[in-house]
Amino acid sequence: MKKQFVLPLLILTLLAGGLRAQSSKTVGPEKGALVIVGGGAMSNDLWNRFIELAGGPAAANIVIIPTAGEDSSASSAPREKEKLTSLGVKNITILHTRDPKVANQETFVAPIRKATGVWFVGGRHWRLTDSYLNTLAHKEFNAVLSRGGVIGGTSAGATIQGSFMVRGDTKGNSIMVGDHTQGLDFLHNVTIDQHFLRRNRQFDLVEVIKARPELLGIAIDEGTAIVVQQNTFEVIGNSYVGIYEANHIANSAKYPSGQNSTGGPFYFISKGQTFDLKARKVISPQPQRANEPAK
């Protein structure tokens, strides 16, 4: 009797695996874009790139999600709304709930269905997963990308965009792998850290990637962002992005970003450089500089 169930179960397993493979043709979104910011002050250049990808000031329809913030500020998000308004965006909606049952309601997701862009405010990213993970709202976030829109966010709003969340423990953000690890998965097999140079976090992802070598670790400093489209991202902003990859950690290869280096478990890339998420390598390295003689 048991044998009768083995073949159907095997077929279902293979079909499920095939569907997952079909749905992950790219590491980033197949359509649309992500703007992932490492926290801190954002220049107009970063905001303008997000607005441009949302259709430009006149056409953009932006939904701001402040749920990662404290209860006292989660329903307002005044700074983000004021900034977008000052840059010419007229259609802005603030959308917030702490209840996943509400996030499953048609009336709640109606503004997302009209949106050309969604912005996740900073705070604690576990609050975002508690509210939206695997809900109708989550489905509609993905739909924004599918119709060519943009999803952006800063700090917690950056980490939430990966598949695996670091610093997601409810007891504190110094715990790298805690009680919340599943992100919204706009970027597959990737974990994202933020504020990483400003807060001296540059070594924090090394052990995470050693334990989970299937993941690519991306750490983004303040005032800096990556713009992701399909399998590529570009660095914009004033500081650096750190790359953490299992093979590189094991081999500590030299010169991966085009700069002189003695090797190490991670490396930096900067403004204007691009990165291949599928091959996990820098596409546009900076020119190597000649060794400078000691003075």
NORFEN-V143799 format. One record per pair of residues at least 24 apart in sequence whose ideal C-beta (glycine too) atoms are under 10 Angstrom apart, sorted by the first residue. I is the first residue (numbers start at 1). J is the second residue. If there is no record, write none. Layout:
i-><I	I>
j-><J	J>
This chain:
i-><20	23	24	24	24	24	25	25	25	25	26	26	26	26	26	26	26	26	26	27	27	27	27	27	27	27	27	27	27	27	27	27	27	27	27	28	28	28	28	28	28	28	28	28	28	28	28	28	28	28	28	29	29	29	29	29	29	29	29	29	29	29	29	29	29	29	30	30	30	30	30	31	31	31	31	31	31	31	31	32	32	32	32	32	32	32	32	32	32	32	32	32	32	32	32	33	33	33	33	33	33	33	33	33	33	33	33	33	34	34	34	34	34	34	34	34	34	34	34	34	34	34	34	34	35	35	35	35	35	35	35	35	35	35	35	35	35	35	35	35	36	36	36	36	36	36	36	36	36	36	36	36	36	36	36	36	36	36	36	36	36	36	36	36	36	37	37	37	37	37	37	37	37	37	37	37	37	37	37	37	37	37	37	37	38	38	38	38	38	38	38	38	38	38	38	38	38	38	38	38	38	38	38	38	38	38	38	38	38	38	39	39	39	39	39	39	39	39	39	39	39	39	39	39	39	39	39	39	40	40	40	40	40	40	40	40	40	40	40	40	40	40	40	41	41	41	41	42	42	42	42	42	42	42	42	42	43	43	43	43	43	43	44	44	44	45	45	45	45	45	45	46	46	46	46	46	46	46	46	46	47	47	47	47	47	47	47	47	47	48	48	49	49	49	49	49	49	49	50	50	50	50	50	50	50	50	50	50	50	51	51	51	51	51	51	51	51	52	52	53	53	53	53	53	53	53	53	53	54	54	54	54	54	54	54	54	54	54	54	54	54	54	55	55	55	55	55	55	55	56	56	56	57	57	57	57	57	57	57	58	58	58	58	59	59	59	59	60	60	60	60	60	60	60	60	60	60	60	60	61	61	61	61	61	61	61	61	61	61	61	61	61	61	62	62	62	62	62	62	62	62	62	62	62	62	62	62	62	63	63	63	63	63	63	63	63	63	63	63	63	63	63	63	63	63	63	63	63	63	63	64	64	64	64	64	64	64	64	64	64	64	64	64	65	65	65	65	65	65	65	65	65	65	65	65	65	65	65	65	65	65	65	66	66	66	66	66	66	66	66	66	66	67	67	67	67	67	67	67	67	67	67	67	67	67	67	67	67	67	67	67	67	68	68	68	68	68	68	68	68	68	68	68	68	68	68	68	68	68	68	68	69	69	69	69	69	69	69	69	70	70	70	71	71	71	73	73	74	74	74	74	74	76	77	77	79	80	80	80	80	80	80	81	83	84	84	89	91	91	91	92	92	93	94	94	95	96	96	97	97	97	97	98	98	98	99	99	99	100	100	100	100	100	100	100	100	100	100	101	102	102	102	102	103	103	103	103	103	103	103	103	103	103	103	104	104	104	104	104	104	104	105	105	105	106	108	108	108	108	109	109	109	109	109	109	109	109	110	111	112	112	112	112	112	112	112	112	112	113	113	113	113	114	115	115	115	115	115	115	115	115	116	116	116	116	116	117	117	117	117	117	118	118	118	118	118	118	118	118	119	119	119	119	119	119	120	120	120	120	120	120	120	120	120	120	120	120	121	121	121	121	121	122	122	122	122	122	122	122	122	122	122	123	123	123	123	123	124	124	124	124	124	124	124	124	124	124	124	125	125	125	125	125	125	125	125	125	125	125	125	125	125	125	125	125	125	125	126	126	126	126	126	126	126	126	126	126	126	126	126	126	127	127	127	127	127	128	128	128	128	128	128	128	128	128	128	128	129	129	129	129	129	129	129	129	130	130	132	132	133	133	133	133	133	133	134	134	137	138	138	141	141	142	142	142	144	145	150	150	150	151	151	151	151	152	152	153	153	153	153	153	154	154	154	154	154	154	155	155	155	155	156	157	158	158	158	158	158	158	158	158	158	159	159	159	159	159	159	159	159	160	160	160	160	161	161	161	161	161	161	161	162	162	162	162	162	162	162	162	162	162	162	162	163	163	163	163	163	163	163	163	163	164	164	164	164	164	164	164	164	164	164	164	165	165	165	166	166	166	166	166	166	166	166	166	166	166	167	167	167	167	167	167	167	173	174	174	176	176	176	176	176	176	177	177	177	177	181	186	187	187	187	187	187	187	188	188	188	189	189	189	189	189	190	190	190	190	190	190	191	191	191	191	191	191	192	192	192	192	192	192	193	193	193	193	193	193	193	194	194	194	194	194	194	195	195	195	195	196	196	196	196	196	196	196	196	196	196	197	197	197	197	197	197	197	197	198	198	198	198	201	202	202	202	202	202	202	202	203	203	203	203	203	204	204	205	205	205	205	205	205	206	206	206	206	206	206	207	207	207	208	209	209	209	209	209	209	209	210	210	210	210	210	211	212	213	213	213	213	213	214	215	215	215	216	216	216	216	216	216	216	216	217	217	217	217	217	217	217	218	218	218	218	218	218	218	219	219	219	219	221	221	224	224	225	226	226	226	226	227	228	228	229	230	230	231	231	231	231	231	232	232	232	232	232	232	233	233	233	233	233	233	233	234	234	234	234	234	234	234	234	235	235	235	235	235	235	235	235	235	236	236	236	237	237	238	238	239	239	239	240	240	240	240	240	240	241	241	241	241	241	241	241	242	242	242	242	243	243	243	243	243	243	243	245	245	246	247	248	248	255	255	255	256	256	256	256	257	257	257	257	257	257	258	258	258	258	258	258	258	259	259	259	259	259	260	260	260	260	260	261>
j-><188	188	163	185	188	189	188	230	231	278	187	188	228	229	230	231	232	277	278	163	187	188	189	190	216	228	230	231	232	233	276	277	278	279	280	145	161	186	187	188	190	226	227	228	229	230	231	232	233	277	278	142	144	145	146	148	149	150	151	161	186	187	188	228	229	230	145	146	229	230	231	144	145	146	147	148	149	229	230	116	117	142	143	144	145	146	147	148	149	150	151	186	228	229	230	117	145	148	149	150	151	152	186	227	228	229	230	233	145	150	151	152	153	158	161	162	186	187	225	226	227	228	229	233	117	119	150	151	152	153	154	157	158	161	225	226	227	228	233	236	120	151	152	153	154	157	158	159	160	161	162	186	187	190	192	194	218	220	224	225	226	227	228	233	241	119	120	122	152	153	154	155	157	158	194	220	221	222	223	224	225	226	236	237	154	155	158	159	192	193	194	195	196	197	198	199	218	219	220	221	222	223	224	225	226	237	239	240	241	242	122	153	154	155	156	157	158	159	194	195	196	198	199	220	221	222	223	224	122	154	155	194	195	198	199	220	221	222	223	224	237	238	239	154	222	223	238	80	83	152	154	222	223	224	225	237	223	224	225	236	237	238	83	86	87	223	225	236	237	238	271	152	154	223	224	225	227	236	237	238	80	83	84	86	87	89	119	152	225	87	88	150	152	225	227	234	236	237	84	87	89	117	119	150	151	152	153	225	227	84	87	88	89	116	117	150	152	117	150	116	117	148	149	150	151	152	227	229	84	89	91	115	116	117	118	119	144	148	149	150	151	152	89	91	116	117	148	149	150	88	89	116	84	85	87	88	89	90	91	88	89	90	91	89	90	91	116	84	87	88	89	90	91	92	115	116	117	149	150	89	90	91	92	93	111	112	114	115	116	117	118	144	149	89	90	91	92	93	94	111	115	116	117	118	119	149	150	152	91	92	93	94	95	109	111	112	113	114	115	116	117	118	119	120	137	140	141	144	149	151	92	93	94	95	96	115	117	118	119	120	121	153	157	93	94	95	96	97	112	118	119	120	121	128	131	132	137	141	151	153	157	160	94	95	96	119	120	121	122	123	127	157	95	96	97	98	103	120	121	123	124	125	127	128	129	130	131	132	137	156	157	160	96	120	121	122	123	124	125	126	127	128	129	131	153	154	155	156	157	159	160	96	121	122	123	124	127	156	157	123	124	127	96	98	127	121	123	98	121	123	127	131	121	119	121	121	119	120	121	122	154	157	119	119	117	119	117	115	116	117	117	119	118	119	121	137	121	131	131	132	135	137	127	130	131	130	131	135	129	130	131	132	133	134	135	136	137	138	135	131	135	136	137	130	131	132	133	134	135	136	137	138	139	140	132	134	135	136	137	138	139	135	136	137	136	135	136	137	140	135	136	137	138	139	140	141	143	140	140	136	137	138	139	140	141	143	144	149	140	143	144	147	144	140	141	143	144	147	149	150	151	144	147	148	149	150	144	149	150	151	152	144	145	149	150	151	152	153	157	150	151	152	153	154	157	151	152	153	154	155	156	157	158	159	160	161	184	153	154	155	156	157	153	154	155	156	157	158	159	160	194	195	154	155	156	157	160	155	156	159	160	167	168	169	170	172	173	180	153	155	156	157	158	159	160	161	162	165	166	167	168	173	180	183	184	192	194	156	159	160	165	167	168	169	170	173	178	179	180	181	182	156	160	168	170	180	153	156	157	159	160	161	165	168	180	183	184	160	165	168	180	181	182	183	184	170	180	160	184	160	180	182	183	184	185	182	184	184	184	185	184	186	184	185	186	186	186	227	228	229	184	186	187	228	225	227	184	186	192	194	225	194	195	220	222	223	225	194	195	220	222	194	194	192	193	194	195	218	219	220	225	226	183	184	191	192	193	194	218	220	184	185	186	192	185	186	187	190	192	226	228	186	187	188	189	190	191	192	193	215	216	217	218	187	188	189	190	191	192	214	215	216	188	189	190	191	192	208	212	214	215	216	217	191	192	193	191	192	193	194	201	204	205	208	215	217	219	191	192	193	194	195	201	204	199	201	204	201	204	205	207	208	211	207	208	211	212	212	228	216	218	226	228	233	277	215	216	277	214	215	216	277	280	215	216	217	218	228	277	215	216	217	218	219	244	216	217	218	219	220	226	217	218	219	220	221	242	244	218	219	220	221	222	224	219	220	221	222	220	221	222	224	239	240	241	242	266	268	221	222	224	239	240	241	242	268	222	223	224	239	242	240	242	244	264	265	266	268	242	244	264	265	266	242	244	242	243	244	249	265	266	242	244	249	264	265	266	244	249	265	244	244	245	246	248	249	265	266	244	246	249	250	265	246	246	245	246	247	249	250	246	244	245	246	243	244	245	246	275	277	278	280	242	243	244	245	246	249	266	242	243	244	245	269	275	277	243	244	266	268	268	270	270	271	271	269	274	275	277	274	275	277	277	277	278	275	276	277	278	279	274	275	276	277	278	283	269	273	274	275	276	277	283	269	271	272	273	274	275	283	284	268	269	270	271	272	273	274	275	284	270	271	272	270	271	270	271	268	270	271	267	268	269	270	271	273	267	268	269	270	271	273	275	266	267	268	269	267	268	269	275	280	281	282	280	281	280	280	280	281	282	285	288	280	281	282	285	281	282	284	285	286	288	282	284	285	286	287	288	289	285	286	287	288	289	288	289	290	291	292	288>
